């Protein structure tokens, strides 16, 4: 069996976007059960120099649509980073999922060797498609998904490994 870039990307993104959606639901339930404003969790961070949960979700969205768009050669939609509420974050996750799933699988033909350039403040990073997916994009995506889990867990939301793995 050959594992394609498209299938790897589609399965990974859909599963993990569902996980983040679930984690946000658990955060809301926890805030309600403990009688505090969900905004406390949305603005929480693990360290003073770490981005807050809201920004982590925005970056999950950016990484997801970035992977799908770059590897398929599709123009990336622009999502302004304006979310401040749980419903807005959940809507952003839904829009990301819609974009990923709207891309024609045929557009991923040759994605393994597609030239990918990521601009950074210091210098542009250049990859072949498969190297971009496996060594840069997926690790960054998982980093931010993990950060959401850790921020919520650290703040008392009852989560376990099964929640992170999507095995509820």
KETITOR-802377 format. One record per residue: x, y, z of N, C-alpha, C, O, CB in turn. Coordinates in steps of 0.2 Angstrom, whole numbers, plus 2048, in hexadecimal, padded with zeros to 3 digits. Glycine has a CB too. Example, Ala and Ser with C-alpha at 12.3 -4.5 7.8 and 13.67 -1.06 7.14 Angstrom:
residues 2
8427E482783E7EA8278427F08278477EF82A8397EA82D;8407F58238447FB8248408008278438068288467FD81D;
end
This chain:
residues 168
8047FA8008008008008048068008098078047FB800806;80380B7FC8068117FB8038167FF7FC8177FE8088137F4;80681A80380381F80780482680480A82880380682080F;7FF8298028008307FE8008368027FE8358087FA8307F9;80383B8008038418047FC8438057FB84680B807847800;7F88438007F18458017EE8418077EB84480B7ED8447FB;7EE83B8077EB83780C7EE8388137EA8398187EB82F80B;7F48398137F883A8197F584181C7F48418227FF83A818;7F58468187F384C81A7EC84D81C7EA84F8217F4851814;7E784A8187E084A8197DE84781F7DB8498247DC847813;7E18418207DF83D8277E284082D7DE8418327E2836826;7E884282C7EC8468327E884C8347E784E83A7F3847831;7E785082F7E48578307DC8568337DB8598387E485B82A;7D88528307D28518327D184E8397CD85183D7CE84C82D;7D584983A7D58468417D784B8467D484C84C7DA840841;7DD84F8457DF85484A7DB85A84B7DA85D8507E6856849;7D885C8457D38628467CD86084A7CA86484E7D186483F;7CB8598497C585784E7C88568557C48588597C385084B;7CE8548567D185485D7D085B8607CE85C8667D885185D;7D386085C7D386785F7CC8698607CA86D8657D686C85A;7C786885C7C086A85D7BE8668647BA86A8677BC867857;7BF8608657BD85D86B7C18608717BD8618767BF85586A;7C78618707CA8648767C786B8787C786D87E7D2866874;7C586F8737C28758747BB8748787B987887C7C187986E;7B786F8757B186D8797B286B8807AE86D8847AE867875;7B88678817B98658887BB86B88C7B986C8927BF860888;7BE8708897C087688D7BA87A88F7B987C8957C587B889;7B587B88A7AF87E88C7AB87A8917A887E8967AA87E886;7AB8748917A78708967AB87189D7A78718A27A7868894;7B187189D7B58728A37B48798A67B28798AC7BC8718A2;7B487E8A27B38858A57AC8858A77AB8888AD7B488A89F;7A78828A47A08828A679F87F8AD79C8818B279B8808A1;7A28798AD7A18758B37A58788B97A38778BF7A486E8B2;7AA87C8B87AE87F8BE7AC8868BE7AF88A8C27B587E8BC;7A78888BA7A488F8BB7A98958BA7AA8998BE7A18908C2;7AD8948B57B189A8B37B189C8AB7AF8978A87B98998B5;7B38A18AA7B38A48A37B78A089E7BD89F8A07B48AB8A2;7B589D8997B98998947BF89D8917C489B88F7B589788E;7BE8A48917C38A888F7CA8A88937CF8A98907C18B0890;7C98A58997CF8A489D7D389F89A7DA89F8997CD8A28A5;7D08998987D48948947D689688D7DC89488B7CF88E894;7D289A88A7D489C8837DA8A08837DE8A187E7CE89F880;7DB8A48897E18A88897E78A588D7EC8A988E7DF8AF88C;7E689F88F7EB89C8937F189A88F7F18998897E8896897;7F78998927FD89788F80189389580089489B80189D88D;80688F89280A88B89781088F89A81288E89F80C885894;81289489681889889881789F8968138A089181F895896;81A8A489A8198AB89881B8AC8918188B188E81D8AF89C;8208A988E8228AA88781E8A68828208A687C8298AA886;8198A288481689E87F80F8A187D80C8A5880814897883;80D89F8778078A287480189F87880189987A8078A186D;7FC8A38787F68A187C7F289C8787F389B8727F18A687E;7ED89887B7E98938777E68968717E689286C7E489087C;7E389C8717E089E86B7E589E8657E389C8607DD8A686C;7EB8A18667F08A18617F289A85F7F48998597F68A5863;7F28958647F488E8627EF88C85D7F18888587F488A868;7E988D85E7E388A85A7E488E8537E388A84E7DC88C85D;7E58948537E689884C7EC8958487EC8948427E789F84E;7F189384C7F78908497F68898467F88878417FD89084D;7F288584A7F087F8477EC87F8417ED87C83C7EB87B84D;7E88848407E488683A7E98888357E888582F7DF88B83B;7ED88C8367F288F8317F688982F7F88888297F6894834;7F98858337FD87F8317F987A82D7FC87882880087C837;7F387982F7EF87482B7ED8778247EE87381F7E887382E;7EB87D8237E987F81D7F08818197F08808127E588681D;7F588281C7FC8838197FE87D81680087D81080188681D;7FE8778198008718177FC86F8117FF86D80C7FF86B81C;7F586F8127F186D80C7F28718067F286F8007EA86D80E;7F28788077F387C8017FA87C7FE7FA87B7F87F2883803;7FF87C80280687C7FF8078757FB8098757F580B87D804;80586F7FE8068697FB8028687F58038637F1805863800;7FC86B7F47F786A7EF7F886F7E97F586F7E47F086A7F1;7FC8757EB7FD87A7E67F787F7E67F58827E27FE8787E0;7F387E7EC7EC8827EC7EE8897F07F18897F57E787E7F0;7EB88E7EE7EB8957F17E88947F87E38927F97E889A7ED;7EC8967FD7EA8968047E589B8067E68A18047F0897809;7DF8998097DB89E80B7DE8A28117E28A08157D489B80E;7DC8A98127DF8AD8177D98AD81D7D48AF81B7E08B4815;7DB8AB8227D78AB8287DA8B082D7E08AF8307D68A482C;7D78B682E7DA8BB8327DA8B883A7D58B483B7D68C2832;7DF8BA83E7DF8B78447DB8BC8497DE8C084D7E68B7847;7D48BB8497D08C084C7CC8BC8527C88BF8557CB8C3848;7CD8B68527C98B28577CA8B485E7D08B48607CA8AA856;7C58B48627C58B68697C18B186D7C18B18747C48BD86B;7BC8AE86A7B88A986E7B88A286C7BB8A18667B08AC86D;7B589E8707B589786E7B18958677B48928637B2893874;7AB8988667A88978607AC89985A7AC8968557A189A860;7B089F85B7B48A18557B989C8547BB89B84E7B68A8857;7BD89A8597C28958587BF88E8557C288C8507C589385F;7BA88C8577B78868547B588784D7B58838497B0884858;7B288D84B7B188F8447B788F8407B788D83A7AD896844;7BD8918437C389183F7C588A83D7C88898387C8895843;7C58868427C687F8417C287C83C7C48788377C687B848;7BB87E83C7B787B8377B987E8307B887A82B7B087D838;7BB88482F7BC8878297C38848267C48838207BD88F82A;7C788282B7CE87F8297CC8788267CF8768217D387E82F;7C887482A7C686D8277C286E8207C486A81C7C186A82D;7BE8738207BB8748197C08758147BF87280E7B687981A;7C58798157CA87B8107CE87480E7CE8738087CE880812;7D08718137D486B8127D086680E7D38638097D6868819;7CA8658107C686080C7C38628057C085E8027C085E811;7C48688047C186B7FD7C686A7F87C586B7F27BF8727FE;7CC8687F97D28687F47D18617F17D185C7F47D98697F8;7D28627EA7D185C7E67D78587E77DD85A7E77D185E7DE;7D68517E97DC84D7EA7E184D7E47E784C7E57D98467EB;7DF84D7DE7E384D7D87E88537D97EE8527D67DF84E7D2;7E78587DC7EB85E7DC7F285C7E17F68607E07E88647DF;7F18577E47F78557E87FC8507E480184E7E77F58517EE;7FB84F7DE7FF84B7D980684F7D98068557D87FC84A7D2;80B84B7DB81284E7DB8148527E18198557E18138527D5;80F8527E68108567EC8178547F081A8587F380B8557F1;81984E7EF81F84B7F282584F7F082A8517F48208447F1;8258527EA82B8557E782A85D7E682E8607E382D8527E1;82485F7E88228667E782786A7EB8288697F181B8677E9;8298707E882D8757EB8298797F082487C7EE8318797E6;82B8797F682787C7FB82C8827FF831880801824878801;82A8887FF82E88D80282A8908078248928068308927FC;82D89180D82989481382D89A81583389981782988F819;82B8A081482E8A681682F8A681E82A8A582182B8AC813;8348A88208358AA8278398B082883B8B38238398A482B;8398B382E83C8B98308448B982E8478BE82B83C8BB837;8478B382F84E8B282E8508B18268548B48238518AD832;84C8AC82484E8AA81D8488A581B8448A281F8558A681C;8478A48148428A081284589881384A8978118418A180A;84089481584188D81683F88A80F83988B80D83E88A81C;84388580C84188280684187A80784687780A846884801;83C87780583B87080683886D7FF8358707FB83686F80C;8398667FF8358627FA82F8607FE82F86080483985C7F7;82A85F7FA82385E7FE82385980382185A80981E85C7F9;82685380282684E80782A85080D82884F813828847804;83085380C83485581283085B81683085B81C83B85880F;82D85F81282986581582486181A823863820826869810;82085D81781A85981B81D85682181A857827817855816;82285282082484D82682985182B82984F831828847823;82D85582883285882D83185F83083486283483985882A;82C86382C82A86982F82386A83082186C83682C86E829;81E86982B81786B82C81486783281186983681486A826;81486083181185C83681485D83D81085D842812854834;81B85D83E81D85E84581A86584881986584D82585E845;81A86A84481887084681087084880E87384D819876841;80C86D84380586C84580486884B80086A84F80286883F;80886284C80785F85280986385880686285E80B858852;80E86785881186B85D80B86F86080A87086681786F85B;80787285B80287785D7FC8738607F887586480087B858;7FA86D85D7F58698607F78678677F386786B7F486385B;7FD8658687FF86386E7FF8698737FD86887980786086E;80186F8718008758757F98768787F887787E80387B872;7F48758737ED8768767EC87187B7E98738807E887586F;7ED86B87A7EC86587F7EF8678857EC86788B7EF85F87C;7F68698857FA86A88B7F787088F7F787089580186B88A;7F587688B7F387C88F7EC87A8937EB87C8987F188188A;7E887688F7E18748927E38708987E087089D7DD87188D;7E786B8977E886689C7EB8698A37E98688A87ED86089A;7F086E8A17F38718A77EE8758AB7EF8778B17F98768A4;7E98788A77E487C8AB7DE8788AD7D987B8AE7E28818A6;7DF8728AE7DA86E8B17D486B8AD7D08688B07D78728B6;7D586B8A77D08688A27D18618A37D785E8A17D086B89B;7CC85D8A47CD8558A57CE85289E7C985189A7C78528A8;7D485189C7D684E8957DB8498977DE84989C7D9854891;7DB8448927E083F8927E383D88C7E18418877DD838895;7E783988B7EB8378857E68358807E783787A7F0831886;7E08328817DB83087D7D88368797D68368737D682B880;7D783B87D7D484287A7D98448757D784686F7D3847880;7E08448767E58478727E584286B7E68458667EB847875;7E483C86C7E58378677DE8378637DE83385E7E7830869;7D983A8657D28398627CF8338637CB83185F7D383B85A;7D08308697CD82986A7C882A8707C98278757D382486C;7C382E86F7BE82F8747B98298747B582A8797BB836873;
end
